[in-house]
Amino acid sequence: MIRRIPATSRPRTRFRWLALLLLILGAVQTAQADDKDSERRKQVVEGLLRVLIESQTGGRGGPPRAPLAPPQLAPGTPELQRARPVLDGFLRESTALSNHLQQQAQTQAALAPLSADMLRLRANAEALQRRSRSVPAHGFILDDARILDRDWRVLSYRLKQTRGLGPNCRASLTQLDDFDAQLCAALSFEPQLDRRSLAQQGQTLAVHFNSLLDDMDIELRRHPRRNELMLAGSQARQLAEHFAEDAARGASLPHIVKTWQEFLTVWSPLARTLSGLDSRFIARHLVRIQQVDQQIHELLWLPCGLDRQLLLQMSSGIEVETRRAFDQITLHLLLQLPGAGDIPAAADEFHGACQHFVDCVKRDESPDDLVQAYEYLPAAWVAFSRHFRTVDHSGLRQSLADIERRLVALREPLGIPAGISLDDARALAARIEDLAEHLEDDITGWLTGPKYAADQKRVVELSRRLRSAARQLHVALINRAQPQTIEQLTAVVCAALDDLQRGMNECDAPNRDHVVEIIVRMSRELIQLEAMFLG
């Protein structure tokens, strides 16, 4: 999330342009890394950086300007003289980190938003460093230094929580943390909280608790521990409200952290108990509160430990919801589903992936091993759930939506960032299109002779529709279409593949093994692509 720097003297339209430019940067960073794209990306980044710097130093835009020369060093107060070399070091290291992130974001799409935030912070650091050399006293830069400290601490936290960050990025990250601490000491100010965002998250938390207690009052009517759980819920809500009040009135960081820890002392055991209940209504509130919890940990710079008990409860919730889904599948409904014969194997694979993940949590395996175990779940889920997409059964569709929501919610406690690799998605789409072309040729050769002339015409037409849909999907990924568009086009390809399979099943021509093998391969590639866009 890109935070604006409050400054009443700067026009609001400038920030709108900056937001637009940052979005352009995000698109540029995911381009393929050939020579032309690299040069174009470099030019865009340099131009964007100049606009950002000028927005902080009072520039008004206009035609391209020559590179800004370092201003002549002015005398300054002792605090300013101590801060200048620190700002020089901060700028140097922030430039290095920005460059490292831009390079890594080319292969890790999840880093693109962080790279955009880092570029903006680098521009702020350069504007502050330049200003520090031209002003006579540290009071002229104190407010901007506090803003730089506030923004860096949140971005530093987010980077530290990101898996797969390269060693160069982590080295620069450590150096920047050290320079930031030196800046606070040189200018004699405490670490800066984003109090506005903190207060907003506190208010959101209190609202979620009101809704949670309403549903607990209904869902726990026959629970033997109803009174105990309702009392704990009321206490957690009261502590959440106290936290929101402390954040809003500007309490000190130690006091706010203490209030938050008091809230967690009551809420954490209650959340584990509620996670084990068979209630999708309570489960939805738990997911929402968990997301706010993550945001507040970030704003308070508190490390998030791996809550294995929470992972177990969330995994158990997936298994419970899966059983509920199966209870709603009648024999009549099952016989009407496309590819009904494949459902038992797909269900067994998904159940096995869930059980493997649970076993890894119980064995106290490392976070990296848990992430690896989780990576089997999205593809197994897509392979299972795709059989039920056309089912007109509200209860079953609700169960499937809840399972998917829980799967996506598991990513946060595991520290799995959002985003996809466009390069990987394009590679999958290219293979799908290639397989569709081979499929059309093989079907034409398979259904030969006068006996199969009618079948050939009908099935080849279905294969052409599949090839056309696969082509549209590949082109959309090359053109960086919106995720929603990619999902829709992927669904069209899946539907075309299903139509082709049904058309082939109506043919009695022998020797279809090679054609079936291509269909199986294409189905696997489609499952992998759909799993990338899950959630």
C-alpha positions in Angstrom: 0.0 0.0 0.0 1.5 3.4 -1.1 1.0 6.0 1.6 0.8 9.7 0.8 3.0 12.3 2.6 0.8 14.9 4.1 1.7 18.4 2.8 -0.9 21.1 2.5 1.3 23.1 0.2 1.4 20.4 -2.5 -1.4 20.1 -5.0 -3.5 16.9 -4.7 -3.4 16.4 -8.5 0.3 15.7 -8.2 -0.3 12.7 -6.0 -2.9 11.4 -8.5 -0.2 11.5 -11.2 2.2 9.8 -8.9 -0.2 7.0 -8.2 -0.8 6.6 -11.9 3.0 6.5 -12.6 3.5 3.9 -9.9 0.9 1.7 -11.5 2.8 2.1 -14.8 6.0 1.1 -13.0 4.3 -2.1 -11.7 3.4 -3.1 -15.2 6.9 -2.3 -16.5 8.5 -4.4 -13.8 6.8 -7.5 -14.9 7.9 -7.2 -18.5 10.2 -9.9 -20.0 13.8 -9.3 -19.4 15.2 -8.9 -22.9 17.5 -6.0 -23.9 14.8 -3.7 -25.3 12.4 -4.1 -22.3 15.3 -3.6 -19.8 16.3 -0.3 -21.5 12.7 0.9 -21.7 12.2 -0.1 -18.0 15.3 1.8 -17.0 14.1 4.9 -18.8 10.7 4.8 -17.3 12.1 4.3 -13.8 14.6 7.1 -14.2 11.8 9.4 -15.5 9.5 8.4 -12.7 12.2 8.9 -10.1 12.8 12.5 -11.3 9.1 13.3 -11.1 8.9 12.0 -7.6 12.0 13.9 -6.5 10.7 17.2 -8.0 7.3 16.6 -6.3 9.2 16.7 -3.0 11.5 19.6 -3.8 8.9 22.0 -5.3 9.3 21.2 -9.0 6.3 22.1 -11.2 6.8 19.6 -14.0 7.3 20.9 -17.6 9.9 19.7 -20.2 12.7 17.3 -19.2 15.4 18.9 -17.1 19.1 18.3 -16.9 20.2 16.1 -13.9 20.0 18.1 -10.7 23.4 19.2 -9.4 24.2 18.7 -5.7 23.4 22.0 -3.8 26.2 23.9 -2.1 26.6 22.7 1.5 25.3 25.3 3.9 26.4 25.6 7.6 24.1 23.9 10.0 23.3 23.1 13.6 25.1 20.2 15.3 22.1 18.0 14.8 22.0 18.8 11.1 25.7 18.1 10.7 25.2 14.7 12.3 22.2 13.9 10.1 23.8 14.8 6.7 26.2 11.8 6.5 23.5 9.5 7.7 21.1 10.7 5.0 23.9 10.3 2.4 24.3 6.7 3.5 20.5 6.1 3.6 20.2 7.4 0.1 23.1 5.3 -1.2 21.7 2.1 0.3 18.0 2.9 -0.7 19.2 3.3 -4.3 20.9 -0.1 -4.1 17.9 -1.8 -2.5 15.5 -0.2 -5.1 17.7 -1.6 -7.9 17.8 -5.1 -6.4 14.1 -5.1 -5.9 13.4 -4.0 -9.5 15.6 -6.8 -10.8 14.0 -9.5 -8.6 10.5 -8.3 -9.4 11.0 -9.3 -13.0 10.8 -12.9 -11.9 8.7 -12.5 -8.7 5.5 -10.6 -9.4 4.7 -10.4 -5.7 7.6 -8.0 -5.3 6.3 -5.5 -7.8 4.2 -3.5 -5.2 7.1 -3.5 -2.8 9.5 -2.3 -5.5 7.1 0.6 -6.3 6.9 1.6 -2.7 10.7 1.4 -2.4 11.1 3.7 -5.4 8.9 6.3 -3.8 10.8 6.0 -0.6 14.1 6.4 -2.4 12.8 9.6 -4.1 11.8 10.9 -0.7 15.2 10.1 0.7 16.9 11.9 -2.1 14.7 15.0 -1.7 15.4 15.0 2.0 19.1 14.5 1.5 19.3 17.4 -1.0 17.3 19.7 1.3 19.5 18.9 4.3 22.5 20.3 2.4 20.8 23.7 1.7 19.0 24.5 5.0 20.7 26.2 8.0 19.0 24.2 10.8 17.7 20.7 11.4 14.2 22.0 12.2 13.7 22.6 8.5 13.9 18.8 7.8 12.6 17.3 11.0 9.0 16.7 9.8 10.2 15.1 6.6 12.7 13.0 8.5 10.0 11.7 10.7 7.9 10.8 7.7 10.8 9.0 6.1 11.4 7.0 9.3 7.7 6.1 9.6 7.4 4.9 6.0 10.7 3.0 6.1 9.8 1.1 9.2 6.6 -0.2 7.7 8.3 -1.1 4.4 11.2 -2.7 6.2 8.7 -4.9 8.2 7.0 -6.0 5.0 10.2 -6.8 3.2 11.4 -8.9 6.2 8.2 -10.9 6.1 8.6 -11.6 2.4 9.8 -15.1 1.5 12.4 -15.6 -1.2 14.0 -12.1 -0.8 17.5 -12.2 -2.3 20.7 -11.9 -0.3 21.5 -8.5 -1.8 18.1 -7.2 -0.8 18.5 -8.5 2.8 22.0 -7.0 3.1 20.7 -3.5 2.0 17.7 -3.9 4.3 20.0 -4.4 7.3 22.1 -1.4 6.4 19.0 0.8 5.9 17.7 -0.2 9.4 21.0 0.9 10.9 21.0 4.2 9.0 17.4 4.8 10.1 18.3 4.3 13.8 21.2 6.7 13.4 18.9 9.3 11.9 16.5 9.0 14.9 19.5 9.5 17.2 21.0 12.4 15.2 17.7 14.4 15.2 16.5 13.2 18.6 13.1 11.8 17.8 11.4 8.5 18.6 10.4 5.9 16.0 7.4 7.1 14.1 4.1 5.2 14.0 1.5 5.5 11.2 -1.1 6.5 13.8 -3.8 7.2 11.3 -3.7 3.8 9.8 -3.3 2.2 13.2 -6.5 4.0 14.5 -8.4 2.9 11.3 -7.4 -0.7 11.8 -8.4 -0.6 15.5 -11.9 0.7 14.6 -12.2 -2.0 11.9 -11.3 -4.6 14.5 -14.0 -3.3 16.9 -16.6 -3.5 14.1 -15.7 -7.1 13.3 -16.0 -8.1 16.9 -19.6 -6.7 17.1 -20.6 -8.8 14.2 -18.7 -11.8 15.6 -20.5 -11.6 18.9 -23.9 -11.4 17.2 -23.2 -14.6 15.3 -21.7 -16.3 18.3 -24.9 -15.6 20.2 -26.8 -17.6 17.6 -24.4 -20.3 16.7 -23.4 -21.2 20.3 -26.9 -21.7 21.7 -26.4 -25.4 22.3 -22.7 -25.3 23.0 -21.7 -26.6 26.5 -19.2 -23.7 26.9 -21.5 -21.0 25.5 -21.4 -18.6 28.5 -17.6 -19.0 28.9 -17.0 -18.3 25.2 -19.4 -15.4 25.1 -17.7 -13.8 28.1 -14.3 -14.2 26.5 -15.6 -12.7 23.3 -17.0 -9.7 25.2 -13.6 -9.2 26.9 -11.8 -9.4 23.6 -14.2 -6.8 22.1 -13.6 -4.5 25.1 -9.8 -4.8 24.8 -10.1 -4.2 21.0 -12.1 -1.0 21.7 -9.4 0.1 24.2 -6.7 -0.5 21.6 -8.6 1.6 19.0 -9.0 4.4 21.6 -5.3 4.4 22.6 -4.3 4.5 18.9 -6.6 7.3 18.1 -5.5 9.5 21.1 -1.8 9.2 20.3 -0.6 7.0 23.2 3.0 6.1 23.3 4.3 3.1 21.4 5.1 1.0 24.5 1.6 1.7 25.8 -0.1 0.7 22.5 2.0 -2.4 22.2 1.0 -3.4 25.8 -2.7 -2.9 25.0 -2.4 -5.0 21.9 -0.6 -7.8 23.7 -3.4 -7.8 26.4 -5.9 -8.1 23.6 -4.0 -11.1 22.1 -3.8 -12.8 25.5 -7.6 -13.1 25.5 -8.2 -13.4 21.8 -5.6 -16.0 20.7 -7.0 -18.9 22.8 -10.6 -17.9 21.9 -9.7 -17.8 18.2 -8.3 -21.3 18.4 -11.5 -22.6 20.0 -13.8 -20.9 17.6 -11.7 -22.1 14.6 -12.6 -25.7 15.6 -16.4 -25.0 15.5 -18.5 -26.2 12.6 -19.8 -22.8 11.7 -19.1 -21.0 8.4 -20.5 -17.8 9.8 -18.0 -17.6 12.7 -15.2 -18.8 10.3 -15.8 -15.7 8.1 -15.4 -13.4 11.0 -12.2 -15.2 12.1 -10.7 -14.7 8.6 -11.5 -11.0 8.7 -10.1 -10.5 12.2 -7.0 -12.4 11.2 -6.4 -10.0 8.3 -6.7 -7.0 10.6 -4.4 -8.7 13.1 -1.7 -9.0 10.3 -2.1 -5.3 9.5 -1.7 -4.2 13.1 1.3 -6.4 13.6 2.8 -4.7 10.5 2.0 -1.2 11.8 3.5 -1.9 15.2 6.5 -3.7 13.7 5.8 -6.8 15.8 7.1 -10.1 14.5 4.5 -12.7 13.5 5.4 -16.1 14.8 4.0 -19.2 13.1 0.9 -20.2 15.0 0.8 -24.0 14.3 -2.4 -24.5 16.4 -4.2 -21.9 14.2 -2.9 -23.7 11.1 -4.3 -27.0 12.4 -7.7 -25.4 13.2 -7.9 -23.8 9.7 -6.9 -27.1 8.0 -9.5 -28.9 10.1 -12.1 -26.4 8.9 -11.3 -27.2 5.3 -11.8 -30.9 6.0 -15.1 -30.2 7.8 -16.4 -28.1 4.9 -15.3 -30.7 2.4 -17.4 -33.3 4.2 -20.3 -30.9 4.3 -20.0 -30.5 0.5 -20.0 -34.3 0.0 -23.1 -34.7 2.1 -25.0 -32.5 -0.4 -23.9 -34.5 -3.5 -26.7 -37.0 -4.3 -26.3 -39.9 -6.6 -28.6 -38.3 -9.1 -26.5 -35.1 -9.0 -23.3 -37.1 -9.3 -24.4 -38.9 -12.5 -25.2 -35.6 -14.1 -21.8 -34.1 -13.6 -19.3 -34.0 -16.5 -16.4 -36.4 -15.9 -18.1 -38.0 -12.9 -15.7 -41.0 -13.1 -12.8 -38.7 -12.3 -14.3 -37.2 -9.2 -13.3 -39.9 -6.7 -9.6 -39.7 -7.8 -9.7 -35.9 -7.6 -11.3 -35.9 -4.2 -8.8 -38.4 -2.9 -5.9 -36.3 -4.2 -7.3 -33.2 -2.5 -7.9 -35.0 0.8 -4.4 -36.4 0.6 -2.9 -33.0 0.1 -4.8 -31.6 3.1 -3.7 -34.5 5.2 -0.1 -34.1 4.2 -0.2 -30.4 5.1 -1.7 -31.3 8.5 0.9 -33.9 9.1 3.7 -31.4 8.3 2.3 -29.0 10.9 2.0 -31.7 13.6 5.6 -32.8 12.9 6.8 -29.2 13.6 8.4 -29.0 10.2 10.1 -25.7 9.2 8.1 -22.8 7.7 9.7 -23.4 4.3 8.6 -27.1 4.4 5.1 -26.0 5.3 5.0 -23.6 2.4 6.1 -26.4 0.1 3.4 -28.7 1.5 0.8 -25.9 1.0 1.7 -25.5 -2.7 0.1 -28.9 -3.5 -3.3 -27.7 -2.2 -4.3 -25.1 -4.8 -3.8 -27.4 -7.8 -5.5 -30.3 -6.0 -8.4 -28.1 -5.1 -8.9 -26.8 -8.7 -8.8 -30.4 -10.0 -11.5 -31.4 -7.6 -13.7 -28.3 -7.6 -13.8 -27.8 -11.4 -16.3 -30.8 -11.7 -18.9 -28.8 -9.8 -18.8 -25.4 -11.5 -22.0 -25.9 -13.5 -24.0 -27.4 -10.6 -27.1 -25.4 -9.7 -27.1 -26.1 -6.0 -26.8 -23.1 -3.7 -25.7 -25.1 -0.6 -23.0 -27.0 -2.5 -21.7 -23.8 -4.2 -21.6 -22.1 -0.8 -19.5 -24.9 0.6 -17.1 -24.8 -2.3 -16.8 -21.0 -1.9 -16.0 -21.4 1.8 -13.4 -24.1 1.2 -11.6 -21.8 -1.3 -11.8 -18.9 1.1 -10.2 -20.9 3.8 -7.5 -22.1 1.4 -6.6 -18.5 0.5 -6.7 -17.5 4.2 -4.0 -20.1 5.0 -1.5 -18.0 3.0 -1.3 -15.2 5.5 -0.1 -17.1 8.6 2.3 -19.0 6.3 3.7 -15.7 5.0 2.9 -16.5 1.3 2.7 -13.2 -0.6 -0.1 -12.4 -3.0 0.7 -12.1 -6.7 1.7 -14.4 -9.5 4.6 -14.9 -11.9 3.5 -13.6 -15.3 6.4 -15.4 -16.9 5.2 -18.7 -15.5 1.6 -18.0 -16.5 2.6 -17.1 -20.0 4.7 -20.3 -20.3 1.7 -22.4 -19.2 -0.6 -20.6 -21.7 1.9 -21.1 -24.5 2.0 -24.9 -23.8 -1.8 -25.0 -23.6 -2.0 -23.3 -27.1 0.6 -25.7 -28.5 -1.2 -28.7 -27.2 -4.5 -27.4 -28.6 -2.9 -27.2 -32.1 -1.4 -30.7 -31.8 -4.8 -31.9 -30.7 -6.6 -30.6 -33.7 -4.1 -32.2 -36.1 -4.2 -35.6 -34.2 -8.0 -35.7 -34.2 -8.1 -35.1 -37.9 -5.7 -38.0 -38.4 -7.6 -40.2 -35.9 -11.0 -39.9 -37.4 -10.2 -40.9 -41.0 -12.3 -42.8 -43.5 -15.9 -42.5 -44.8 -17.2 -44.3 -41.7 -16.1 -41.4 -39.4 -16.7 -38.4 -41.8 -19.6 -37.0 -39.7 -17.7 -37.5 -36.4 -14.6 -35.9 -37.9 -16.5 -32.8 -38.9 -18.2 -32.4 -35.6 -15.2 -33.2 -33.3 -12.7 -31.2 -35.4 -14.9 -28.1 -35.1 -14.9 -28.6 -31.3 -11.1 -28.8 -31.4 -10.9 -25.6 -33.4 -13.0 -23.8 -30.8 -10.6 -25.1 -28.2 -7.6 -23.9 -30.1 -9.2 -20.5 -30.6 -9.9 -20.1 -26.9 -6.4 -21.2 -26.0 -5.0 -18.6 -28.4 -7.1 -15.8 -26.8 -5.9 -16.8 -23.4 -2.3 -16.8 -24.4 -2.6 -13.4 -26.1 -4.4 -11.9 -23.1 -1.5 -13.0 -20.8 1.1 -11.5 -23.2 -0.9 -8.3 -23.2 -1.0 -8.3 -19.3 -4.8 -8.4 -19.1 -6.5 -8.1 -15.7 -6.6 -11.2 -13.5 -10.4 -11.3 -13.8 -10.1 -11.4 -17.6 -7.5 -14.3 -17.4 -9.8 -16.2 -15.1 -12.8 -15.8 -17.5 -10.7 -16.9 -20.5 -9.3 -19.9 -18.6 -12.9 -20.9 -17.8 -13.7 -20.7 -21.5 -10.8 -22.9 -22.4 -11.9 -25.4 -19.7 -15.5 -25.4 -21.1 -14.2 -26.0 -24.6 -12.1 -28.9 -23.4 -15.1 -30.4 -21.7 -17.2 -30.1 -24.8 -14.4 -31.7 -26.8 -14.2 -34.6 -24.4 -17.9 -35.2 -24.6 -17.8 -35.1 -28.3 -15.0 -37.6 -28.4 -16.9 -39.9 -26.1 -19.8 -40.1 -28.6 -17.3 -41.5 -31.2 -16.7 -45.3 -31.3 -13.4 -45.0 -33.3 -10.6 -47.1 -31.8 -6.9 -46.1 -31.2 -7.6 -42.8 -29.3 -4.9 -43.2 -26.7 -2.6 -40.6 -28.1 -5.4 -38.0 -28.4 -6.5 -38.8 -24.8 -2.9 -38.3 -23.6 -2.8 -34.8 -25.1 -6.1 -33.9 -23.4 -4.7 -35.2 -20.0 -1.6 -33.1 -20.4 -3.6 -30.0 -21.4 -5.9 -30.5 -18.4 -3.0 -30.6 -16.0 -1.6 -27.4 -17.5 -5.0 -25.7 -17.1 -5.2 -26.8 -13.5 -1.8 -25.3 -12.8 -2.8 -22.0 -14.4 -6.1 -21.8 -12.6 -4.3 -22.5 -9.3 -2.1 -19.5 -9.8 -5.1 -17.2 -9.9 -6.8 -18.8 -6.9 -8.2 -16.2 -4.5 
